[in-house]
């Protein structure tokens, strides 16, 4: 019986892999970044698999020993997943569907990964919720490479309150890419459209910002308004959870990803990613981040570019 989350992924030919790593450290960097560059968003390999996903039923895999996760992922998919039909199964049932041309899986992938380097093996642990096809490729060599999209949990307890919004963002991503017939050859173009083209919709929404994401100088709505004149509120986790779980059409929240290197603005009603940008400082929102966001909301690309240049 197959349990994809307990497999230690290693290249099938270690000598070949090591030779590749010797010749091009950049390849290693790309492999390490494949599943962590964007939350809820996949890469150029995974986007080609969306055309197969749309024809399948997504198996939402539940954990025998984690009722907190099970309740959160069931609620999230019931509220915010409509790209495919879903079926809820226990982890021990997954082997019956591997491989299958009729199914995909949304699965918690707590994996230990080994990347062979020249003189040592780099070991990493991943704790994601990944969207994969139920095929042989999903079990091959490097994890993340064949993922359609994934959510980095970085500790489930800290993320449960916004899991429904993040699943909605994943649903929004695959829907957009499918409707625009995206493939790996035009992936960058479509990704840019997906993460920037809807910023103006924030003019009608209240932006919910957690105090943990802010420096002391910005921990009030009035201080944020100096740089971002559109409505914004300081919100705790419970407020964001209620907004996502009730599909509040008047709110969006800020989510940080990839170790705090960038942020996303996600609409609470459907998980749509309205905007995404790099952060000026890792893990914290500075005044210039709000100024750049305001420029995008206003549709003032020239002002945005000037702010980008000024901050370098």
N, C-alpha and C positions, 0 to 999 in steps of 0.2 A: 504494500500500500504506500502511495507516494505522499510525502509530507514536504512540500517545497520550502517550508520555513526552517527546516532543520538540516538542509543540505549545505555542506561546505563547498562553495563554488570555486573550482580551480580550472585553469585552462586544460583542455584535454591533452595537450602536448606541452609540458612544462619547459622543455628545452627550447621549442620554437618561441614560446611566450617570452622567455628570458632574453633570447636573441633580439626579439622585437623591442623589448624595453631598453636593452643596451643601445640600440641604434636610435631610438627616438623616445626620450623621456616625455615628450609631449603626448604620446599615445597613452602613457600611464595617466597623465593629468586628465585627459579626456575621459578615460574610463572611470576615474574616480569621481568625475563631475557629472557623469551621464544622468544619474538619478537624483542629483542634488541641486542642479542649477535652478530649477523652478519647482515650486510646490504646486501640486495639482496639475502641472503641465508636463507633458512628456517631451521627448527629443525627436530629432529628424528621422530616426529609425522607427520609433513607436508610432509616429503619425501615419505611416503607411499601413499600419495594422488596424486603423480605425474603420476602414472600409469593410474589414472582416468582422469587427466588433458589432457593427450595427445589425448584423444578421443573426446574432447570438443572444442567448439568455445569460445574464450575468449572475454567477453564483456568489452570494455574499457569505463568506466563510466565517462561522462563529467559533469562538474559543470555548473549550469545555471549562476552563478554569478562570475565566475572566468575565463575569456578568456585567461589570461596568462598561467594558468595551462593547460587549454584545448589545446592551441596551442603547449605547450611543450610536453604533453603526446601523442598527435597525431603524432608529428614529431618523438618522441622517438620510438614509436611502429612501425611506418612505416619504420624507419631505422634499428632497432635492434631487433624486435620481429618476429621470424619465427617458434617458437615451435608449435604454433597452429594458425588456422585462427583467425582473429579478426573481431569484429563488434563494431562500435561506437554507444553508446546510451546515452540519457540524463538520469539524475538521477531518474526522476519521472517514467521512463519506467522500472526500475529495478524490481519492484514488479511482473511484468509479468513473470519473469524468476526464481522466488524463490518459491519453490525449482524446480530444473531442472537437469535431468541427462545428458543434452546435452550442458550445459554452465558452464563456470567459469567466474570470474570477476577480473578485475584489477581496484581497486577502492581506492579513497582517503578516508582514515578512520580517520576522526577527531572525536575521541571518548573520552568520559569521562568514566573512569573505577573506580569501587569501589572494594577494597580488604578488606574484614572484618578481623580485627585483634582482639586480646583478649579484649582490652579496647576501641578501637576506629576503625574507618573505614579509610583506607588509600585511598585517591583519587588521580588519575593521569590523565593527558590528553595526548593523543597520536595523532600525526599528521604524518601518514604514507601513502604510496601507497602500498596496500596489494594485493597479488594474492591469491584468494580463490576459492573454488568450490562453485557453486550456490546450496548449500544443507543446510539442517537443522543444521548440525554441525557448520557451519560457523557463526551461530547466537547464539551459546551456550555460557554459563558461561564466561570463561576467554578469553579475546581477545588475539590473537597471537598464541594460542595453536593449532588452526587448519589452520593457515596460511601456505601456501606452501613456500612463501617467502615474504619479505617486504622491502621497502625503507623508512628509517626515513628521513622525510623532514626537521624537525627542522627549519621551516620558509621557505616557498616555494621560495620566491624571491632570497634567498641566494643560492638555489640549481638548479634553472632552467637551468643554463648554462651547467650543466653536467648531466641533467636528462636522456638524450639519452644514455649516457655511462652507467649510473646506471641500466636502463632498459635492456641494452645489457648484463650487468653482471647477472641480474636475468635470462634472457634467456639462458645465458651460463651455469648457475647453473642447471636449470631444464633439459637442454639437456644432460649435463654430467651425472647427476644422473639417468636419464632414460636410456641412452645408457649403463651404467654400472649396470643396474638392482639393484640399491641401495635400501635397505629397512632399517627400524629402527635398525635391529640387527647388521648391518655392517656399520651404518651411519658414525661413527667416522672415520673409515678407509677410506671411500670414501671421506669424507670431507677433510681429511688431503691430500689425493691425489689431490683433486680439487684445494686446496689453495696453494700447494707448488710444484707440479710436473712440472710446465711449466716455472719456473723462468729463465731457460737457454735461453728462447726465447727473453729475454730482451737484449741479446748481440747485436741484430740487430735493436733495437729500441731506440729512443730518449726519455728519461724520463722527462716529464713535471712536474715541482714542483712549487706550488704557494708560494710566499714569506711569506704569512700568516702562513704557516706550518713550517717555519724555524726560528731558532734563528739568531740573528744578525751576528754571526760568519760564517753562511753558506749561506748568501743571495747573492751569486754569483756562477756561474757555475764552476769557477776555484776552489773555496773552497770546493764545493761538490766533485770535481774530486779527491781531496786528499784522499777521503775515498771510493768513488765509481767511478772507472776508466772508466766505460761504459758511453756513451753519456748521458748528462743531461742538461736541460735548465731551467732557471727561467721563468715561464710563468704566464701571467695574466688570468683572467677568460675568456676573449674573445678568447684568443689563444686556451684554452682548449675546449671551445664550438665549435669553427671552426673545430678543429681536430676531435671531436666526430661527428659533423654534416656532415662532409665531409668524414667520415670513413677513416681517415688517417691511412694507413697501416704501417707507419714508426714511430708512436708515441704511448706512453702509459702515463697515468697520475696517480698521487697518490691521493687517496681518504681516508679521515679519518672518522671513524665511532665509534659508541657506546661511545659518549662523549669524543672522542679522546683517547681511550684505545688501539686501534689497527689501522693499516692502510692496505689498499689494493692497489695493482698496477693493473690498468685496461687498457687493450689495446683499443685504440680509434677506431680501424676498426670494431670490433665486440663485444666489451664489455667483452671479456674474462678476467677473473681474473687470472693473471699470478703469483701472489704471495700475501700472506697475513701474517702479523706478528704482535706481540704485540709491543707497543712502550715503549722505555726506560723511557720517561717522558710523562705524559698525555698531549695530544694536541700539541706536538711539535716533530719534527724530529731532533734527535741528531746525531753527528758523528757516534756513535756506531750502530745506526739503519742503516745507509748507509753501514757501514762495514759488518754488518750481511747480508744485501741484496746482497752486492758484493760477499760474500762467497757463497751464494745460486746460484747466476748467474754463478759463476765459477764452480759450482758443488762440492765445497769443504765443505762437511758436517762436517768434523773434525774441520776445522777452525771456522765454524758457531757455533758448540757446545762449543768450547773454549770461543768464544766471549759471548755466552749466560751465561756461568758460571762466566766469569770475571765480567759481569755487575751486578751480583746479590749482 
